[in-house]
Amino acid sequence: MDDFSPHFGTKIPISYICGGINSSHKYFIMARTKEFDEQEVLTKAMTLFWKQGYAATSVQDLVSHLGINRASLYSTFGDKEKLFKKAFEHYHRSNFERVNQFFQNHPDPKEGFNKLFEMAVDESVNDQDMKGCFAVNTTTELVPGNKEMQMVLKGNRKQVENLFYDYLKKGQEAGHITTDKNLKSLAFLLFTFYNGLRVVCKTEPDREELMQSVYTELSLLD
Amino acid sequence: MDDFSPHFGTKIPISYICGGINSSHKYFIMARTKEFDEQEVLTKAMTLFWKQGYAATSVQDLVSHLGINRASLYSTFGDKEKLFKKAFEHYHRSNFERVNQFFQNHPDPKEGFNKLFEMAVDESVNDQDMKGCFAVNTTTELVPGNKEMQMVLKGNRKQVENLFYDYLKKGQEAGHITTDKNLKSLAFLLFTFYNGLRVVCKTEPDREELMQSVYTELSLLD
């Protein structure tokens, strides 16, 4: 299960922690004279919002990029805000099961987190668009004025924290982590560290410096 | 030196780590028929960009908020991008000396970082605008398409990392930190953690949860 692409496109790298998508779940929507795959269009919208941010992406940008006309866009997805929310939820769902599966294949949480964070670092330093993490970008851009997105982002955090906690707990039960550790706190801390890593990656730090910080952070599991 | 306001306004809280501003350094610019304090206008622009982000802030927003007309804005600061850069640099300079002074008054780095991060948490959870950190917001919003801001943000990171390193080094020399620690790596890690904290604070976590993560992170200095 380590065959996750480090590149961006329709496949979301595992390190962009979110949820699992059922890729067979495709809708074909009749919009005026054009038929299109809603999931494919959502993926394109997600990539554009991810790269440019919410405010900097105009409806015209979406029309030019998604390959559907303005009327189809509105009739299928609603306005820009509604499309953004759907695109984010698409992102949010897309990797949860993959990360879950990844964790199941790495019984030692220290080794698993090390690999997960290393993939995040590599994807970041290799991404010419420097998109960073869509969830982090959305949190910093949209939370102040958007209560609905704030709840979505809070839910995203809780879900990932719980995934991390369950993974640590299972690892502890298997003897990989000592019983004196506060796993709830560690799960929150690792999520916080991951968010920081995704920000700092955008300021061109040295890969070795980034990985050294991962090793030091994970020494908290010793 | 602990009398830093936890509120937002013309005074920037210490935890919004940046540089020191000389508040007596005021310019009075004659722009057409209006005289205004450039620093004061920059502070207003900074607060608006900080709250709304770059793309979501229009020139009309700036004109309405800064109390100067469009012609004065262009003649004094240039276009929106130039004004943003100046506003960010204003932010960047504003607290460096304060943080430096704060560190000098807290010889034990563990105690100092604990207090600094606690102030950041309190300011975040008490800020109704949920602005977060201007440097973090700018990193996630602007880096992909703006090489100049990328260099500014990289410089900001290096400057804060060096400040953290010097503080840790002085603390180590005074016996507060054992000599086996890799201080360069710890300085980078604490900066990364701080960035993550500023993101996560925007998703309404529990204050106790946040502080527990601070305590656990700082146990790396033991």
Contacts between the chains, C-beta under 8 A, distances in Angstrom:
chain1	res1	chain2	res2	distance
A	51	B	144	6.2
A	52	B	144	7.6
A	52	B	145	7.7
A	53	B	53	7.6
A	53	B	55	6.1
A	53	B	141	5.5
A	55	B	53	6.1
A	55	B	55	3.7
A	55	B	56	3.9
A	56	B	55	3.9
A	56	B	141	7.9
A	129	B	144	5.7
A	130	B	143	5.5
A	130	B	144	4.7
A	130	B	150	8.0
A	131	B	144	6.3
A	132	B	140	5.8
A	132	B	143	7.5
A	132	B	144	7.9
A	136	B	140	5.9
A	136	B	199	5.5
A	137	B	140	4.5
A	137	B	141	7.1
A	139	B	199	5.4
A	139	B	202	5.2
A	139	B	203	6.2
A	140	B	132	5.8
A	140	B	136	5.9
A	140	B	137	4.5
A	140	B	140	4.6
A	140	B	141	6.9
A	140	B	199	6.1
A	140	B	202	6.9
A	141	B	53	5.5
A	141	B	56	8.0
A	141	B	137	7.1
A	141	B	140	6.9
A	141	B	141	5.8
A	143	B	130	5.4
A	143	B	132	7.5
A	143	B	202	4.4
A	143	B	203	7.3
A	144	B	51	6.2
A	144	B	52	7.6
A	144	B	129	5.7
A	144	B	130	4.7
A	144	B	131	6.2
A	144	B	132	7.8
A	144	B	202	7.9
A	145	B	52	7.7
A	150	B	130	7.9
A	150	B	202	7.7
A	150	B	203	7.2
A	150	B	204	7.0
A	153	B	202	7.5
A	153	B	203	5.0
A	154	B	203	4.7
A	154	B	204	5.2
A	156	B	203	7.8
A	157	B	200	6.9
A	157	B	203	4.7
A	157	B	205	7.2
A	182	B	212	7.4
A	182	B	216	7.5
A	185	B	209	7.4
A	185	B	212	4.7
A	185	B	213	6.5
A	185	B	216	5.7
A	186	B	216	7.0
A	188	B	200	8.0
A	188	B	205	7.3
A	188	B	209	5.5
A	188	B	212	7.4
A	188	B	213	5.5
A	189	B	212	8.0
A	189	B	213	4.3
A	189	B	216	5.3
A	189	B	217	6.4
A	191	B	196	8.0
A	191	B	200	7.0
A	192	B	193	6.7
A	192	B	196	4.1
A	192	B	197	5.9
A	192	B	199	7.9
A	192	B	200	4.9
A	192	B	213	5.5
A	193	B	192	6.7
A	193	B	193	6.0
A	193	B	196	5.5
A	193	B	217	7.9
A	194	B	196	7.0
A	195	B	195	7.3
A	195	B	196	4.0
A	195	B	199	4.3
A	195	B	200	5.7
A	196	B	191	8.0
A	196	B	192	4.1
A	196	B	193	5.4
A	196	B	194	7.0
A	196	B	195	4.0
A	196	B	196	2.8
A	196	B	197	7.2
A	196	B	199	7.2
A	197	B	192	5.9
A	197	B	196	7.2
A	199	B	136	5.5
A	199	B	139	5.4
A	199	B	140	6.1
A	199	B	192	7.9
A	199	B	195	4.3
A	199	B	196	7.2
A	199	B	199	6.6
A	200	B	157	6.9
A	200	B	188	8.0
A	200	B	191	7.0
A	200	B	192	4.8
A	200	B	195	5.7
A	202	B	139	5.2
A	202	B	140	6.9
A	202	B	143	4.4
A	202	B	144	7.9
A	202	B	150	7.7
A	202	B	153	7.5
A	203	B	139	6.2
A	203	B	143	7.2
A	203	B	150	7.2
A	203	B	153	5.0
A	203	B	154	4.7
A	203	B	156	7.8
A	203	B	157	4.7
A	204	B	150	6.9
A	204	B	154	5.3
A	205	B	157	7.2
A	205	B	188	7.3
A	209	B	185	7.4
A	209	B	188	5.5
A	212	B	182	7.4
A	212	B	185	4.6
A	212	B	188	7.4
A	212	B	189	8.0
A	213	B	185	6.4
A	213	B	188	5.4
A	213	B	189	4.3
A	213	B	192	5.5
A	216	B	182	7.5
A	216	B	185	5.7
A	216	B	186	7.0
A	216	B	189	5.3
A	216	B	220	6.4
A	217	B	189	6.4
A	217	B	193	8.0
A	219	B	220	7.3
A	220	B	216	6.4
A	220	B	219	7.3
A	220	B	220	7.0
